[in-house]
Structure formats: C-alpha cells, structure tokens
Amino acid sequence: MIKIAPSILSADFANLYEEIKKVERAGADLLHIDVMDGHFVPNLTIGPPVISCLKNRTSLPFDVHLMIENPERYVDDYIQAGAHILTVHMEASAHIHRLLGYIKSRGIIPGIALNPGTPLTNLEYVLDQAGMVLIMSVNPGFGGQSFIPCMKDKIRALKSMMDSRGLEIPIEVDGGISEKNAGEIIEAGANILVAGSAIYSAPEPSKVIKNMKETNPF
C-alpha cells in the first residue's frame, strides 16, 4: 500500500491549521513535519510547541523528520509533542543504534534518514533497529528542489538489502516527488512518498494525492 505524506514545509504557515485540514480532506495518510535547526541544515522551521498545538486538531499521524544536530537531546520533546514516527539522521548522531532503540522503547516508530551522499553500507548494523528508512532524494534544507535521479538506484539497492534479510520495513522517499516521477519511485521500492510543493501548490490537492496513490509502475 502506497502512503502519501504531504510536507507542511510547503504550507502557508499563516494558515497552518487550514493547510493541514486541506490535505487531510484530500486523502493524505500522514503529515510530514520537517524540523530544521539552522545547523545540520541551512534553514529553521518549527519546534515542539507548534507540533503540540496541532496534535489534537487532526486525525493524521505525525511523521516528524528531525534535521537537527544532536537529536538525542531533543527526541523526548518531540515524542511528548505528538510524534507517531520520529526520524533521525544517520549523519547527525554518533550513537544512532542506541538512539533508534530508545525511540522504539518509547512506543514510537523509529525512522532513520540518509542524505543523498550517505552510502547504504552505513545501515548494515542498525537496520534491525529501524521502523522506517527515509531516503533523501534532495539535499535537505529547502523545499521545491528537483529529484536527484540516481536516488532511484539507491532505493532499489535498499529494497534488495531488506529483501535479502527478510525485512519488511517501509521505505520513505523525500524530495522532488510529483505525479510525473511517483511511479518510477514506487517501482524502485518506495512505500511512502513525501511531497510538499507538488501537493500544496496544486489547485486540487486531492487529485494529486489520488494520482500518486493509484500510480501503477508495473
């Protein structure tokens, strides 16, 4: 089953509640929340207080993506704020195995994200701790970027790695996804597609979400 996770990075923050309800009504499965600290990535977004204010205002699960340094210092804040999935970057923590295990122990799905230049070999000894793997298909920090084509090969290689171990872990892909390339990304092995501007800039977000979900790459 393909799931669509609109990214509020592309939403109108002056009308954030309405923007969230818009994609909820349009058929979104998750709400992707990008958290940036201005250090790990060159941008600043939102923190736990905003997420906490939203958690009782929508039925969508919160897919919280931490693009921050030293995430182990802040995961409890985001769990308390309402995260259902909490994704941390391989590159951001020196103790990623322990951190994923801790998130899991709190009853939250632990996600692990890889930047485009980070090899899949880094996952070898932590994959069993992950509840989801996020492949960044752009360099993180800004919305509206173009999909990096070679990331399709990376997704295929990740799917093969999981299959060889008998693992059924969702593969999420984030960056430059639209109706035009969704089928190719799904064919490569993705289960969850994060899309920001492709959904929020569309006159009818429900059509975009429906078309992405119903894409048949085979």
C-alpha positions as a Python dict, from the first residue, in 0.01 Angstrom:
ca = {
    (1, 'M'): (0, 0, 0),
    (2, 'I'): (136, 339, -102),
    (3, 'K'): (105, 619, 150),
    (4, 'I'): (130, 990, 82),
    (5, 'A'): (278, 1226, 341),
    (6, 'P'): (235, 1594, 249),
    (7, 'S'): (513, 1809, 388),
    (8, 'I'): (398, 2118, 572),
    (9, 'L'): (728, 2281, 476),
    (10, 'S'): (540, 2395, 165),
    (11, 'A'): (225, 2502, 351),
    (12, 'D'): (115, 2856, 424),
    (13, 'F'): (226, 2891, 785),
    (14, 'A'): (-6, 3187, 836),
    (15, 'N'): (-295, 2944, 788),
    (16, 'L'): (-131, 2624, 909),
    (17, 'Y'): (-439, 2466, 1064),
    (18, 'E'): (-641, 2510, 745),
    (19, 'E'): (-350, 2386, 536),
    (20, 'I'): (-337, 2067, 742),
    (21, 'K'): (-712, 2014, 720),
    (22, 'K'): (-689, 2067, 343),
    (23, 'V'): (-453, 1772, 291),
    (24, 'E'): (-641, 1564, 546),
    (25, 'R'): (-960, 1609, 344),
    (26, 'A'): (-763, 1543, 24),
    (27, 'G'): (-672, 1190, 135),
    (28, 'A'): (-329, 1221, 292),
    (29, 'D'): (-213, 928, 506),
    (30, 'L'): (49, 1105, 718),
    (31, 'L'): (156, 1459, 790),
    (32, 'H'): (527, 1508, 728),
    (33, 'I'): (676, 1766, 963),
    (34, 'D'): (1029, 1887, 883),
    (35, 'V'): (1222, 2012, 1183),
    (36, 'M'): (1535, 2213, 1095),
    (37, 'D'): (1780, 2376, 1333),
    (38, 'G'): (1989, 2601, 1107),
    (39, 'H'): (2300, 2393, 1186),
    (40, 'F'): (2253, 2044, 1046),
    (41, 'V'): (2072, 2206, 753),
    (42, 'P'): (2075, 2572, 645),
    (43, 'N'): (1721, 2658, 749),
    (44, 'L'): (1499, 2698, 1055),
    (45, 'T'): (1146, 2567, 1090),
    (46, 'I'): (928, 2468, 1384),
    (47, 'G'): (974, 2306, 1723),
    (48, 'P'): (778, 2101, 1976),
    (49, 'P'): (535, 2378, 2088),
    (50, 'V'): (386, 2411, 1740),
    (51, 'I'): (355, 2035, 1694),
    (52, 'S'): (196, 2001, 2036),
    (53, 'C'): (-64, 2263, 1945),
    (54, 'L'): (-160, 2065, 1636),
    (55, 'K'): (-176, 1713, 1775),
    (56, 'N'): (-542, 1728, 1878),
    (57, 'R'): (-651, 1921, 1568),
    (58, 'T'): (-610, 1650, 1305),
    (59, 'S'): (-653, 1275, 1270),
    (60, 'L'): (-334, 1243, 1061),
    (61, 'P'): (-38, 1069, 1227),
    (62, 'F'): (265, 1295, 1264),
    (63, 'D'): (570, 1186, 1065),
    (64, 'V'): (834, 1405, 1231),
    (65, 'H'): (1166, 1436, 1050),
    (66, 'L'): (1445, 1575, 1268),
    (67, 'M'): (1708, 1751, 1058),
    (68, 'I'): (1897, 1866, 1366),
    (69, 'E'): (2231, 1816, 1534),
    (70, 'N'): (2247, 1603, 1850),
    (71, 'P'): (1891, 1470, 1809),
    (72, 'E'): (1925, 1254, 2120),
    (73, 'R'): (1895, 1573, 2326),
    (74, 'Y'): (1550, 1651, 2187),
    (75, 'V'): (1369, 1328, 2098),
    (76, 'D'): (1171, 1324, 2424),
    (77, 'D'): (1037, 1671, 2346),
    (78, 'Y'): (909, 1561, 2006),
    (79, 'I'): (765, 1238, 2142),
    (80, 'Q'): (577, 1434, 2405),
    (81, 'A'): (463, 1683, 2139),
    (82, 'G'): (286, 1406, 1949),
    (83, 'A'): (518, 1234, 1702),
    (84, 'H'): (397, 895, 1577),
    (85, 'I'): (704, 838, 1360),
    (86, 'L'): (1028, 1006, 1465),
    (87, 'T'): (1307, 1006, 1209),
    (88, 'V'): (1666, 1098, 1290),
    (89, 'H'): (1959, 1131, 1052),
    (90, 'M'): (2235, 876, 1033),
    (91, 'E'): (2478, 1167, 993),
    (92, 'A'): (2357, 1358, 1300),
    (93, 'S'): (2423, 1115, 1585),
    (94, 'A'): (2734, 927, 1691),
    (95, 'H'): (2519, 669, 1871),
    (96, 'I'): (2245, 602, 1618),
    (97, 'H'): (2188, 238, 1720),
    (98, 'R'): (2119, 337, 2080),
    (99, 'L'): (1903, 630, 1974),
    (100, 'L'): (1681, 421, 1747),
    (101, 'G'): (1640, 165, 2025),
    (102, 'Y'): (1543, 436, 2270),
    (103, 'I'): (1279, 583, 2037),
    (104, 'K'): (1136, 233, 1987),
    (105, 'S'): (1126, 176, 2363),
    (106, 'R'): (904, 483, 2395),
    (107, 'G'): (643, 325, 2169),
    (108, 'I'): (726, 546, 1870),
    (109, 'I'): (823, 422, 1524),
    (110, 'P'): (1196, 497, 1484),
    (111, 'G'): (1294, 621, 1140),
    (112, 'I'): (1646, 661, 1009),
    (113, 'A'): (1725, 907, 730),
    (114, 'L'): (2014, 911, 486),
    (115, 'N'): (2129, 1214, 293),
    (116, 'P'): (2194, 1164, -81),
    (117, 'G'): (2569, 1124, -32),
    (118, 'T'): (2546, 878, 259),
    (119, 'P'): (2606, 516, 149),
    (120, 'L'): (2367, 235, 237),
    (121, 'T'): (2655, 43, 397),
    (122, 'N'): (2613, 270, 698),
    (123, 'L'): (2283, 92, 766),
    (124, 'E'): (2437, -254, 792),
    (125, 'Y'): (2443, -281, 1171),
    (126, 'V'): (2145, -62, 1257),
    (127, 'L'): (1880, -168, 1006),
    (128, 'D'): (1725, -412, 1253),
    (129, 'Q'): (1653, -119, 1487),
    (130, 'A'): (1467, 87, 1228),
    (131, 'G'): (1092, 100, 1183),
    (132, 'M'): (1129, 303, 865),
    (133, 'V'): (1412, 418, 638),
    (134, 'L'): (1395, 762, 477),
    (135, 'I'): (1594, 816, 160),
    (136, 'M'): (1652, 1186, 96),
    (137, 'S'): (1624, 1244, -278),
    (138, 'V'): (1738, 1606, -247),
    (139, 'N'): (1996, 1764, -22),
    (140, 'P'): (1790, 1862, 283),
    (141, 'G'): (1722, 2214, 397),
    (142, 'F'): (1486, 2365, 144),
    (143, 'G'): (1160, 2276, -29),
    (144, 'G'): (1097, 2288, -402),
    (145, 'Q'): (1415, 2110, -514),
    (146, 'S'): (1445, 1865, -805),
    (147, 'F'): (1464, 1490, -750),
    (148, 'I'): (1819, 1350, -782),
    (149, 'P'): (1779, 1074, -1045),
    (150, 'C'): (2042, 834, -909),
    (151, 'M'): (1845, 806, -586),
    (152, 'K'): (1622, 555, -767),
    (153, 'D'): (1922, 320, -776),
    (154, 'K'): (1976, 379, -405),
    (155, 'I'): (1612, 293, -331),
    (156, 'R'): (1642, -29, -535),
    (157, 'A'): (1961, -124, -352),
    (158, 'L'): (1794, -60, -16),
    (159, 'K'): (1495, -274, -113),
    (160, 'S'): (1733, -553, -217),
    (161, 'M'): (1919, -524, 113),
    (162, 'M'): (1594, -556, 306),
    (163, 'D'): (1472, -849, 95),
    (164, 'S'): (1798, -1036, 149),
    (165, 'R'): (1741, -1008, 525),
    (166, 'G'): (1371, -1085, 515),
    (167, 'L'): (1285, -740, 645),
    (168, 'E'): (964, -557, 559),
    (169, 'I'): (1048, -203, 665),
    (170, 'P'): (873, 88, 492),
    (171, 'I'): (1090, 295, 260),
    (172, 'E'): (1005, 663, 261),
    (173, 'V'): (1140, 899, -3),
    (174, 'D'): (1151, 1276, 38),
    (175, 'G'): (1243, 1542, -215),
    (176, 'G'): (1127, 1647, -559),
    (177, 'I'): (840, 1398, -582),
    (178, 'S'): (549, 1473, -813),
    (179, 'E'): (285, 1296, -1019),
    (180, 'K'): (539, 1273, -1302),
    (181, 'N'): (801, 1067, -1118),
    (182, 'A'): (596, 894, -846),
    (183, 'G'): (558, 574, -1050),
    (184, 'E'): (932, 534, -1102),
    (185, 'I'): (999, 590, -733),
    (186, 'I'): (735, 336, -631),
    (187, 'E'): (874, 88, -883),
    (188, 'A'): (1216, 127, -722),
    (189, 'G'): (1070, 15, -388),
    (190, 'A'): (926, 316, -206),
    (191, 'N'): (615, 274, 13),
    (192, 'I'): (577, 629, 146),
    (193, 'L'): (608, 938, -70),
    (194, 'V'): (670, 1277, 86),
    (195, 'A'): (554, 1565, -132),
    (196, 'G'): (537, 1932, -48),
    (197, 'S'): (507, 2181, -330),
    (198, 'A'): (356, 1923, -568),
    (199, 'I'): (56, 1897, -335),
    (200, 'Y'): (31, 2238, -175),
    (201, 'S'): (73, 2431, -500),
    (202, 'A'): (-187, 2221, -682),
    (203, 'P'): (-535, 2367, -745),
    (204, 'E'): (-682, 2032, -638),
    (205, 'P'): (-452, 1852, -391),
    (206, 'S'): (-693, 1556, -375),
    (207, 'K'): (-628, 1478, -742),
    (208, 'V'): (-252, 1486, -693),
    (209, 'I'): (-271, 1254, -392),
    (210, 'K'): (-512, 1020, -570),
    (211, 'N'): (-292, 1004, -880),
    (212, 'M'): (20, 930, -675),
    (213, 'K'): (-155, 656, -480),
    (214, 'E'): (-300, 493, -788),
    (215, 'T'): (17, 503, -993),
    (216, 'N'): (81, 157, -1135),
    (217, 'P'): (452, 128, -1220),
    (218, 'F'): (438, -235, -1330),
}
